[in-house]
Structures are given as C-alpha cells and as structure tokens.
C-alpha cells in the first residue's frame, strides 16, 4: 500500500487518499484513490504506480480504463488503485460510497 501511495505522490496528484476496507469487504484490503486535472497526468500516475510495483515484484491482477484515462483501475488483490480525472472522482465519490471505511487523506 505504502509503495503504491508513494509512487502516486511523486506525480503530484491533486488528491490522494487511502481507504481501509479490511473490516468492510472481502475482495480487497485497501483502496488507493488518486485524481489529477488532466488525462495525461492520470496516465502518468498509473504508469508510475505500475512501474514501482513491478520493480517490487508485486503482481497485478487486472487493469481497466487506460485508454480513456478518466478512471484507471489497477487491481493488486490487497490494494485496488483508482486513478481518476478530478471531475470523474467527484462524480463517482467512492469515499461517500465507502463512508464507513477509515480514511487517510494524503493530498488534497
């Protein structure tokens, strides 16, 4: 989790938070939620997270949304990374949907 958050932070997202889902669901332990104000920066955050976790030999299970770069999802089993365009993050508002999850806001 920390490695993915640190990687995302290096690309200067406008928002970065961790939701702890361990007591709320069975499919993952954490969501890492990041957003940026351009599609290019959304892609850059995803690329940096993928690079850093690949170097650490963390295996990705699934990836979605890379082409549109409005909502990129990187599934690493224990952590699911959601990288949004700012407006898309506000529209889907995962923090509201998972309001019972303890949240650590790192940026924004």
C-alpha positions in Angstrom: 0.0 0.0 0.0 2.7 2.5 1.0 4.7 1.8 -2.1 1.7 2.5 -4.4 0.9 5.7 -2.5 4.5 6.9 -2.6 4.7 6.2 -6.3 1.4 8.1 -7.0 2.5 11.0 -4.8 5.7 11.6 -7.0 3.5 12.6 -9.9 1.8 15.3 -7.9 -1.9 14.3 -7.9 -4.5 16.9 -6.9 -6.0 14.3 -4.5 -4.6 11.2 -2.8 -6.3 9.1 -0.1 -6.3 5.6 1.3 -9.5 3.8 2.4 -9.0 0.9 4.8 -11.6 -1.7 3.8 -10.4 -4.7 5.8 -13.4 -4.8 8.1 -15.9 -3.9 5.3 -15.3 -6.2 2.4 -13.6 -9.4 1.3 -12.3 -8.6 -2.1 -9.5 -6.2 -1.1 -7.9 -4.6 2.0 -7.5 -1.1 0.7 -8.5 1.4 -1.9 -5.8 3.9 -3.0 -7.7 6.8 -4.6 -5.9 9.5 -6.6 -7.0 12.2 -9.0 -5.4 14.7 -11.4 -6.6 17.5 -13.6 -5.6 16.1 -17.0 -5.8 12.7 -18.8 -2.0 12.9 -19.3 -1.4 13.2 -15.6 -3.9 10.4 -14.8 -1.9 8.1 -17.1 1.4 9.3 -15.6 0.2 8.3 -12.1 -0.9 4.9 -13.3 2.4 4.3 -15.1 4.4 5.3 -12.1 2.4 3.0 -9.8 2.7 0.1 -12.2 6.5 0.7 -12.6 7.2 0.8 -8.9 5.1 -2.2 -8.0 6.5 -4.2 -10.9 10.0 -3.4 -9.6 9.0 -4.7 -6.2 7.6 -7.8 -7.9 4.0 -7.1 -6.9 1.8 -8.9 -9.4 -1.2 -7.0 -10.9 -4.4 -9.0 -11.2 -6.4 -6.6 -13.5 -6.2 -3.2 -15.3 -9.1 -1.2 -16.7 -9.6 2.3 -18.2 -6.2 3.1 -19.6 -7.4 4.2 -23.0 -9.9 6.8 -21.8 -7.8 7.9 -18.7 -10.9 9.1 -16.9 -10.8 6.3 -14.3 -8.0 3.9 -14.4 -8.3 0.9 -12.1 -5.2 -1.2 -11.1 -6.1 -4.3 -9.1 -3.3 -5.8 -6.9 -5.6 -8.0 -4.8 -4.8 -6.5 -1.4 -5.0 -3.0 -2.8 -7.1 -1.6 -5.6 -5.8 1.6 -7.1 -8.3 4.1 -8.5 -6.9 6.9 -10.5 -9.5 9.5 -11.7 -9.7 12.7 -13.6 -10.8 15.2 -10.9 -14.4 15.6 -12.2 -14.8 11.8 -12.5 -13.7 11.3 -8.9 -16.2 13.8 -7.7 -19.0 12.2 -9.7 -18.4 8.7 -8.5 -17.4 9.8 -5.0 -16.1 6.4 -3.7 -15.4 8.0 -0.4 -19.1 8.5 0.1 -20.0 5.0 -1.1 -17.4 3.6 1.4 -18.1 6.2 4.1 -17.7 3.6 6.9 -14.1 3.0 5.9 -11.3 4.7 7.8 -9.7 7.2 5.5 -6.2 8.7 5.4 -6.1 11.7 3.1 -2.5 12.3 1.9 -3.1 15.1 -0.7 -5.9 17.5 -1.4 
